Structure formats: C-alpha cells, structure tokens
Amino acid sequence: MRFGRTLALVCTAALSVFAQEYQIDRYVPESSSSEKTMCVIVSSSSSLQMTPAVSSSSSENAVQPSSSFAQYSSAIAQLSSAAQYSSNAAQSSSAVVQSSSSVARSGKNPYGLPDAIMPLWESMTLRQKAGQMIMVFLTTQQFVIDNEIGGLLLTGKHLREVKETIHKIDEINSSLKIPVFTATDQEGGIVSRISSLSDKWRNVPSARDMRNMDTAKIHLLASKIGRALKSIKINMNLAPVLDPSKDYSDKISFMEESHRSWGHDTTNAYKIRAFVKGMRENGIVCVSKHFPGYDSWTNSDHQIAISATPKENIQKYIQLFKTLSRDIPVTMMSSVQFLRISNRPAVFDKNIVKMARHYAPNMIMLTDDLWGTSLRTWASGKTQIPPRKNYPDKDFKRLITTVIDAGNDILMISFTSKAKDMLDIMMELSEKNSKYKHRIEESAARILKLKYKMGLLKK
C-alpha cells in the first residue's frame, strides 16, 4: 500500500510537470463534410527549445536541453514513436519497450535492443554492423549480398524494369540474414517514381497540391500509393519534404517553385500526418527531408550549395521537423552549408545533426547522396573536383570520416562500388580508435530497432 501511494504521488508530480512544460497547439482543418474533428498536436514550451551554436568547428558544442524534464520527454517520445506503427509493427514496437529493460540493466545491452534480436546482434561482426549503415543504388544483387549492405536506393529506372527489380530484392533478402531497407523518392508531382509503373500514376498530386486537399483525401491517396509501393517490395519513402516554401527574405524557395514543399510553417502538420499515416498503414516508413531546411537555389547534387539564412530563420525552419519528429522515424540531412551557423554542409556538422535528433533520441539520420558534388567538393577542400572515377581516395576517406563523426546513421551513395571502400574505411577507423566501434554499433542498433518495429527481421 505504501509503495502504491508513493507511485501515485510520483505519477501525479510527473503529470503536473508535463502540464506545465507543454502547451497545446491546435490545427483546425479546412471545412469539409468528411472532417469534423480538430487535430491536436503537442509541442514543447520554451524551456526545451534549442539554440544552434555558431562556431568555427561547430562539432563539439552539443546542444543540450535546458531542463532535466528532457529525460522524461525523451522517454515519452520513444514510447509515442513506438505506438505509431500499425498491425504487427505496432506489436513489435511494444515488445521493444517491454523486452529491452532487463538486458539493458544488466549492462550487456547498452543500446536498448529488444531481447528478441539480441542473438542476432551478438552474432554480427563489426563489419556486418557497418554494412547496415550503407544504402546504395541497386545494381547487381551479388554486390549487395557479398558486402551485406543494409539499404537499397531505387529510382524510376528500377521501376521501369519492375519484375527484374522485384527478383533482385527477393534474392537479396533470401540470402541476407537482415533484410534491406528499400527506398525511393515518392513525393508526388515532379518527384514521383511510381509514374514509371503505369500511366495511371502519371499525375500524382504534388506536396503543394496536397496542401489544398482535406486530410481524408490525403490519407486515401497515401494509402493507395503505399499499397503500390509495397507491392513492388519498397518499404521506405524518402518523403515528405519539410523544407520551407519561402526563404529568409520571404521569396518563394526552390522547393516551392518545384511544388515539393508542404509550406513555410507548421500549419499543414496535420495534413502531413495524414500522408505519413497512409504510408505507415501499408508498411512504408517515411523520411522527412532535408534538415534543417533546404532554402538554397542550387542543386547540391551538381553544385556547391550555400545559404546565408540567419540563425533565427533556421530555427523557424526546424519547427516543422520538430513537430513531426514523433511521427517520422528517419530524417534526411541537408547537403547545404548554412554560413551563419556552420563552416560545413549540414550533414557534416555534429551540432546540426544533434539538433535533428534532439526531440527524438532514436531518430535515424540519413545522408543525401554522398557522391553529390557539393559534399565531395567540400571534402576535397577545393572549388573544383576531378571526374568521379578519379576522385582521390584520401578525399573520399575524409568525406566518410566526417559524416560518421557528425553522427549520421545511414550513408547513402549512388556510386555503388564505393560501398566496399566505405566499409574498409570504417573498419580501419575502428581499429585505430575505439570511438568508431561505438559509433558503428550505435547506428546499427538504431537501424535494427526500426527494422524490428517494421516487422522486417526474420524469425
């Protein structure tokens, strides 16, 4: 009885702190016969807001919550995130929370993995764990199998040859003990990979179009697309785009010009949730991009991308990512360099990566294509770089080392054969410094947790 009263007092106190620390933001949907409810979103108060640091290296000044309540909110975020998945994914999420505690307390499981996958974890070599961190453009299945790669990037080319692609994915998954993430960009509008499947998918609404649709229609559309993606073995959608529709000078942004943006603030968060839910209900995990917000007019895949956006505007961009951090478990980092807060592209900056993970500790951080010109140019320290086949090994090693140091979990690259070099670099780093062993295991654990929640891991 005494224990029960003590527990009740502790719970009451915690709820009191929660009520004081959090405020309710309400987003009222547009009038529609199919919508009669108000969508309620919880957002943190000023006591938990972060402030990006400006420094020359910007890699060591960690952004910390200003209140001890952050520990409580982190726990809530993890439980909330686990509850988002549907059917068997939701059941396995519950198992993560329940089964991890005993082994984590024993000290044998510092990454909080569920008991059910501990035998798998303990059977893996460090190189196999590092392989989970790599996502490559799908070429031959044998390369993926030999190097035990964790993720595949699929484009319109793969979907135009869909039967062959499905065969490759099936062979890969039957040969690997850990099935792969299979990702594509299905934003809608001009970025619509499924348009390669058949004519009926040629006019999928863009993000800007969906901003003007009600949530019921968005959810229905996302569900149909999700089923189509699932039918061709895709389980990850590199969408939605959470980049601002206006830049810091209030001009239309590059993402808005191409109809890819969901807006310039959190107003449409409830509509994005409808999109994400439709995908999730069909086994498709979404990826928010490109943190902290792509507002450069330069395409970082082809040119150096730089933004002079003031720090206060960057904080505004971040709010949409923050609002949806419990709904979307993966965030793609931007390749843009934000001059006012960093001396390097965002994906290379430890502080900016920490910002992205600040409100969801288990958030998986995904890079954009590491073979993009902007990133390779920065790693070389030059204004121009040689053709891809002649890119210096030392520069590539610097690129991979920097992106791992920054805290990224999944390293995407379109130049598939470089994945073996990436693995070799990670093994060399871990042999010289134990911190890289920890970094590899930390990222691999996040990835396996998500694959487990999604129901991807084999029995």
C-alpha positions, 0 to 999 in steps of 0.5 A: 500500500505504501509503495502504491501511494508513493507511485501515485504521488510520483505519477501525479508530480510527473503529470503536473510537470508535463502540464506545465512544460507543454502547451497545446497547439491546435490545427483546425482543418479546412471545412469539409463534410468528411472532417469534423474533428480538430487535430491536436498536436503537442509541442514543447514550451520554451524551456526545451527549445534549442539554440544552434551554436555558431562556431568555427568547428561547430562539432563539439558544442552539443546542444543540450536541453535546458531542463532535466524534464528532457529525460522524461520527454525523451522517454515519452517520445520513444514510447509515442514513436513506438505506438505509431506503427500499425498491425504487427509493427505496432506489436513489435514496437511494444515488445521493444519497450517491454523486452529491452529493460532487463538486458539493458540493466544488466549492462550487456545491452547498452543500446536498448535492443529488444531481447528478441534480436539480441542473438542476432546482434551478438552474432554480427561482426563489426563489419556486418554492423557497418554494412547496415549503415550503407544504402546504395543504388541497386545494381547487381544483387551479388554486390549487395549480398557479398558486402551485406549492405543494409539499404537499397536506393531505387529510382524510376529506372528500377521501376521501369524494369519492375519484375527484374527489380522485384527478383533482385530484392527477393534474392537479396533478402533470401540470402541476407540474414537482415533484410534491406531497407528499400527506398525511393523518392515518392513525393508526388508531382515532379518527384514521383517514381511510381509514374514509371509503373503505369500511366495511371500514376502519371499525375500524382498530386504534388506536396503543394497540391496536397496542401489544398486537399482535406486530410481524408483525401490525403490519407486515401491517396497515401494509402493507395500509393503505399499499397503500390509501393509495397507491392513492388517490395519498397518499404521506405519513402524518402518523403515528405519534404519539410523544407520551407516554401519561402526563404529568409527574405520571404521569396518563394524557395526552390522547393516551392517553385518545384511544388515539393514543399508542404509550406513555410510553417507548421500549419499543414502538420496535420495534413502531413500526418495524414500522408505519413499515416497512409504510408505507415498503414501499408508498411512504408516508413517515411523520411522527412527531408532535408534538415534543417531546411533546404532554402538554397537555389542550387542543386547540391547534387551538381553544385556547391550549395550555400545559404546565408539564412540567419540563425533565427530563420533556421530555427523557424525552419526546424519547427516543422521537423520538430513537430513531426519528429514523433511521427517520422522515424528517419530524417534526411540531412541537408547537403547545404552549408548554412554560413551563419551557423556552420563552416560545413554542409549540414550533414557534416556538422555534429551540432546540426545533426544533434539538433535533428535528433534532439526531440527524438533520441532514436531518430535515424539520420540519413545522408543525401547522396554522398557522391553529390558534388557539393559534399565531395567538393567540400571534402576535397577542400577545393572549388573544383573536383576531378571526374568521379572515377578519379576522385582521390581516395584520401578525399573520399576517406575524409568525406566518410570520416566526417559524416560518421563523426557528425553522427549520421546513421545511414550513408547513402551513395549512388556510386555503388562500388564505393560501398566496399571502400566505405566499409574498409574505411570504417573498419580501419577507423575502428581499429585505430580508435575505439570511438568508431566501434561505438559509433558503428554499433550505435547506428546499427542498433538504431537501424535494427530497432526500426527494422524490428518495429517494421516487422522486417527481421526474420524469425 
